[in-house]
Amino acid sequence: MNAPVRRTLIDDFIDDGEETAPWMVTYGDMMTLLLVFFILLYTVFYFQTESFKRDLSKVEIEVDDRGTTMNVLEYAQTLGESARPVVLEEATGLREKRARMLSELRELADAENWGHDVSVQSIGDKVVVTLDGSAVFGSGSAGLTEGASAIFERMVETFERYPDYRVGISGHTDDVPISNQRFSSNWELSAVRATSVLRYFAARGIDPRRLTATGYADLFPVAPNDDEQGRSRNRRVEFVLEKESR
């Protein structure tokens, strides 16, 4: 007499008296859908990666002072041989270009003895040039001073060397209300001042498509408006230089 086959708890769970337990059909469908999903995800990722590589392979950069060019992927591989990670911004030369422009503007400010009238700084991926408002405009006026023209002429030369950078021009005021025959508020004053600067640079040959002008009134102070020194710092014109995305 054969001994009875010993059943386990798992056997009892799976075998409910039918050839296939209903829950296994749902489970099989779910696994099939997950498999299809991951295959689709991998396919999309693969083709996007290959497309990105093809686009990068068309980019040539200068790798030395002699004008030698190299494919950006090849250059990235040479950087990858070092222990440090490779940053796309560095591989494409954008970081070096921004640093060079920043250095040129700072050297220009020092050479021209602009002192506190002009400050140059790097904020994220932007270069910001700030001009004291009194060095550019008369009180309550949007007409450029002679000192502003002297400063702007030199800045035009630098902007021309970096045609792939947008130039955002913003006008700022203090919080003292203004009301005269031409300007009914600081909003109008700051906007017209920014536009006056834009027109100057456009007239000097800077592509107008690179230029924007915005008036912010007293919305973004850099110092408290509690005293004349703080209000003087807030009356300013800013140039925000940012790489143009194509």
C-alpha positions as CSV (number, residue, x, y, z in Angstrom):
1,M,0.0,0.0,0.0
2,N,1.4,3.3,-1.1
3,A,1.9,6.0,1.6
4,P,-0.2,9.1,1.1
5,V,1.6,12.1,-0.4
6,R,2.1,14.8,2.2
7,R,0.7,18.2,1.2
8,T,2.2,21.5,2.3
9,L,0.5,24.8,3.2
10,I,1.7,26.2,-0.2
11,D,0.0,23.3,-2.0
12,D,-3.3,24.0,-0.2
13,F,-2.9,27.7,-1.1
14,I,-2.3,27.2,-4.8
15,D,-4.7,24.2,-5.4
16,D,-8.2,25.4,-4.8
17,G,-9.7,22.5,-6.6
18,E,-9.3,24.0,-10.1
19,E,-6.6,23.5,-12.7
20,T,-5.5,27.1,-12.4
21,A,-6.2,29.3,-9.5
22,P,-8.0,32.6,-10.5
23,W,-5.4,34.8,-8.7
24,M,-2.6,33.4,-10.9
25,V,-4.3,34.7,-14.1
26,T,-4.3,38.3,-12.6
27,Y,-0.7,37.8,-11.4
28,G,0.5,36.6,-14.8
29,D,-1.2,39.6,-16.6
30,M,0.5,42.0,-14.1
31,M,3.9,40.5,-14.7
32,T,3.4,40.6,-18.5
33,L,2.4,44.3,-18.3
34,L,5.4,45.1,-16.1
35,L,7.8,43.3,-18.5
36,V,6.3,45.2,-21.5
37,F,6.6,48.5,-19.6
38,F,10.3,48.0,-18.7
39,I,11.1,47.0,-22.3
40,L,9.4,50.1,-23.6
41,L,11.2,52.3,-21.0
42,Y,14.6,50.8,-21.9
43,T,13.9,51.3,-25.7
44,V,13.0,55.0,-25.2
45,F,16.0,55.6,-23.0
46,Y,18.3,53.9,-25.5
47,F,17.1,55.9,-28.5
48,Q,17.2,59.2,-26.6
49,T,20.7,58.5,-25.5
50,E,21.9,57.6,-29.0
51,S,20.2,60.8,-30.4
52,F,21.9,62.9,-27.7
53,K,25.2,61.4,-28.6
54,R,24.7,62.1,-32.3
55,D,23.9,65.7,-31.5
56,L,27.0,66.1,-29.3
57,S,29.2,64.5,-32.0
58,K,28.5,67.5,-34.2
59,V,29.9,70.0,-31.7
60,E,33.5,71.0,-32.2
61,I,35.4,73.0,-29.5
62,E,38.8,74.6,-29.3
63,V,41.1,72.8,-27.0
64,D,44.2,75.0,-27.1
65,D,45.4,78.5,-28.0
66,R,46.5,77.3,-31.5
67,G,42.9,76.8,-32.6
68,T,43.0,73.0,-32.5
69,T,39.5,71.6,-32.5
70,M,38.2,68.4,-31.1
71,N,34.8,66.6,-31.1
72,V,33.1,67.3,-27.8
73,L,32.6,63.6,-27.0
74,E,36.3,62.9,-27.6
75,Y,37.2,65.8,-25.4
76,A,34.9,64.5,-22.7
77,Q,36.6,61.2,-22.9
78,T,40.0,62.8,-22.3
79,L,38.6,64.6,-19.3
80,G,37.1,61.3,-18.1
81,E,40.5,59.8,-17.9
82,S,41.2,61.9,-14.8
83,A,39.7,61.2,-11.4
84,R,37.3,64.1,-11.4
85,P,33.8,63.9,-13.0
86,V,33.2,65.5,-16.4
87,V,30.7,68.3,-16.5
88,L,29.0,69.0,-19.8
89,E,29.3,72.8,-19.2
90,E,33.1,72.3,-18.9
91,A,33.3,70.0,-21.9
92,T,31.6,72.4,-24.2
93,G,33.7,75.3,-23.0
94,L,30.8,77.4,-21.6
95,R,32.4,77.7,-18.1
96,E,35.7,78.9,-19.5
97,K,34.0,81.4,-21.8
98,R,31.9,82.8,-18.9
99,A,34.9,83.0,-16.7
100,R,36.9,84.8,-19.4
101,M,34.1,87.4,-19.9
102,L,33.8,87.9,-16.1
103,S,37.6,88.5,-15.9
104,E,37.5,90.9,-18.9
105,L,34.7,93.0,-17.4
106,R,36.4,93.2,-14.0
107,E,39.8,94.2,-15.5
108,L,37.9,96.8,-17.6
109,A,36.3,98.2,-14.4
110,D,39.7,98.4,-12.7
111,A,41.5,99.9,-15.7
112,E,38.9,102.6,-16.1
113,N,38.8,103.4,-12.4
114,W,35.1,103.0,-12.2
115,G,35.3,102.3,-8.5
116,H,32.0,101.9,-6.8
117,D,30.1,103.0,-9.8
118,V,30.4,99.6,-11.4
119,S,30.5,96.1,-9.9
120,V,30.8,92.8,-11.7
121,Q,29.9,89.4,-10.2
122,S,29.0,85.9,-11.2
123,I,25.6,84.5,-10.0
124,G,25.0,80.9,-11.0
125,D,25.5,80.7,-14.8
126,K,25.0,84.4,-15.3
127,V,27.4,87.4,-15.2
128,V,25.8,90.5,-13.6
129,V,27.1,94.0,-14.1
130,T,25.6,96.6,-11.8
131,L,25.9,100.4,-12.4
132,D,25.2,103.0,-9.7
133,G,22.1,104.9,-10.9
134,S,23.7,108.3,-10.2
135,A,26.6,107.5,-12.6
136,V,24.1,106.8,-15.4
137,F,21.1,109.2,-14.9
138,G,20.4,112.5,-13.4
139,S,17.9,112.7,-10.5
140,G,14.4,111.9,-11.8
141,S,15.6,111.7,-15.4
142,A,15.9,109.0,-18.0
143,G,18.5,110.8,-20.1
144,L,22.0,109.3,-20.0
145,T,24.8,111.3,-18.5
146,E,28.2,111.8,-20.2
147,G,29.8,109.5,-17.7
148,A,27.3,106.8,-18.7
149,S,28.3,107.1,-22.4
150,A,32.0,106.6,-21.5
151,I,31.2,103.5,-19.5
152,F,28.8,102.0,-22.1
153,E,31.3,102.5,-25.0
154,R,33.7,100.2,-23.3
155,M,31.1,97.7,-22.4
156,V,29.9,97.5,-26.0
157,E,33.3,96.3,-27.0
158,T,33.1,93.4,-24.5
159,F,29.5,92.5,-25.5
160,E,30.5,92.3,-29.1
161,R,33.1,89.6,-28.3
162,Y,30.4,87.4,-26.8
163,P,27.6,87.4,-29.4
164,D,26.0,84.2,-28.0
165,Y,25.1,85.9,-24.7
166,R,21.8,87.6,-24.1
167,V,21.9,91.0,-22.3
168,G,19.0,91.6,-19.9
169,I,18.9,95.3,-18.9
170,S,16.9,96.1,-15.7
171,G,16.2,99.4,-14.1
172,H,15.7,99.8,-10.3
173,T,14.7,102.7,-8.0
174,D,14.5,103.4,-4.3
175,D,11.1,103.5,-2.6
176,V,10.7,107.3,-2.6
177,P,7.6,108.1,-4.7
178,I,8.1,110.2,-7.8
179,S,5.6,112.2,-9.6
180,N,6.5,114.8,-12.3
181,Q,5.3,115.8,-15.7
182,R,6.9,112.7,-17.3
183,F,6.8,110.0,-14.7
184,S,3.8,109.2,-12.6
185,S,5.6,106.5,-10.6
186,N,8.8,104.6,-10.1
187,W,7.6,101.9,-12.4
188,E,7.5,104.3,-15.4
189,L,10.9,105.8,-14.4
190,S,12.7,102.4,-14.1
191,A,11.2,101.1,-17.3
192,V,12.1,104.1,-19.4
193,R,15.6,104.1,-18.0
194,A,16.1,100.5,-18.9
195,T,14.7,101.2,-22.4
196,S,17.1,104.2,-22.8
197,V,20.1,102.0,-22.1
198,L,18.8,99.3,-24.5
199,R,18.4,101.9,-27.3
200,Y,22.0,103.1,-26.7
201,F,23.4,99.6,-27.1
202,A,21.2,98.8,-30.1
203,A,22.4,102.1,-31.7
204,R,26.0,101.0,-31.2
205,G,25.5,97.8,-33.1
206,I,24.5,95.2,-30.5
207,D,21.9,93.0,-32.1
208,P,18.5,94.1,-30.6
209,R,17.4,90.5,-30.5
210,R,20.0,89.9,-27.8
211,L,18.6,92.8,-25.7
212,T,15.7,93.0,-23.3
213,A,14.7,95.9,-21.0
214,T,12.6,95.6,-17.8
215,G,11.7,98.1,-15.1
216,Y,11.4,96.8,-11.6
217,A,10.8,100.1,-9.6
218,D,11.7,99.4,-5.9
219,L,10.6,95.8,-6.1
220,F,14.1,94.2,-5.6
221,P,16.2,96.4,-3.2
222,V,19.8,95.4,-2.5
223,A,19.9,97.5,0.7
224,P,17.4,98.9,3.2
225,N,15.7,102.1,2.1
226,D,16.1,103.6,5.6
227,D,18.8,106.1,4.7
228,E,20.3,107.9,1.7
229,Q,23.2,105.4,1.4
230,G,20.8,102.5,1.1
231,R,18.5,104.3,-1.3
232,S,21.5,105.2,-3.4
233,R,22.5,101.5,-3.7
234,N,19.0,100.6,-4.8
235,R,19.0,103.2,-7.6
236,R,20.8,101.1,-10.1
237,V,20.9,99.6,-13.6
238,E,21.8,95.9,-14.0
239,F,23.1,94.0,-17.0
240,V,22.4,90.2,-16.8
241,L,24.5,88.3,-19.3
242,E,23.3,84.8,-19.9
243,K,24.2,82.2,-22.6
244,E,21.6,82.1,-25.3
245,S,19.9,78.8,-25.7
246,R,19.2,77.7,-29.2
